[in-house]
Amino acid sequence: MPALTDKALEYIDNMNTSSSAAHPMDESRAKEMFKFLKDLDNPISANDIRSHGAQNGWDSGFTKKMAEWADKVASGGRVVVKHPGYFSENMQKELRSKL
């Protein structure tokens, strides 16, 4: 798996993955990150999310939602970010460094 994908999944690992619904701020952070990765021409795949979630004990509902959002963004679909700004410049910088 590319270093960029590993780092993105690491950010998701730091969320509350044991709940079926992502916290609203985590949801926004994830959606912004998925958009950012797509803008870098390196979208994260739903399969990578499902695989990583299964290997790391994420709640199946949480994994399903993350995979759906990632797939929607990667395919050019629209997702609503209700709380923008939680995907920090620091996170963006770290992800860019993995290219």
Backbone hydrogen bonds, N-H to C=O, Kabsch-Sander energy under -0.5 kcal/mol:
donor,donor_aa,acceptor,acceptor_aa,energy
6,D,2,P,-2.4
7,K,3,A,-2.4
8,A,4,L,-2.2
9,L,5,T,-2.6
10,E,6,D,-1.9
11,Y,7,K,-1.7
12,I,8,A,-1.7
13,D,9,L,-2.4
14,N,10,E,-1.1
15,M,12,I,-2.1
17,T,15,M,-1.6
19,S,16,N,-0.8
27,E,23,H,-2.9
28,S,24,P,-2.1
29,R,25,M,-2.5
30,A,26,D,-2.7
31,K,27,E,-2.6
32,E,28,S,-2.6
33,M,29,R,-2.3
34,F,30,A,-2.8
35,K,31,K,-2.2
36,F,32,E,-2.4
37,L,33,M,-2.8
38,K,34,F,-2.0
39,D,35,K,-2.5
40,L,36,F,-1.4
41,D,38,K,-2.0
42,N,37,L,-2.8
49,I,45,S,-1.8
50,R,46,A,-2.9
51,S,47,N,-2.6
52,H,48,D,-2.5
53,G,49,I,-3.0
54,A,50,R,-2.3
55,Q,51,S,-2.2
56,N,52,H,-1.7
57,G,54,A,-0.8
58,W,53,G,-2.5
59,D,17,T,-3.5
63,T,59,D,-2.6
64,K,60,S,-2.4
65,K,61,G,-2.2
66,M,62,F,-2.5
67,A,63,T,-2.5
68,E,64,K,-2.4
69,W,65,K,-2.6
70,A,66,M,-2.5
71,D,67,A,-2.5
72,K,68,E,-2.6
73,V,69,W,-2.6
74,A,70,A,-2.7
75,S,71,D,-1.8
76,G,73,V,-1.8
77,G,72,K,-3.1
81,V,79,V,-0.5
82,K,80,V,-0.8
86,Y,83,H,-0.7
88,S,86,Y,-1.1
92,Q,88,S,-2.1
93,K,89,E,-2.7
94,E,90,N,-2.5
95,L,91,M,-2.4
96,R,92,Q,-2.6
97,S,93,K,-1.8
98,K,95,L,-1.5
99,L,96,R,-1.6
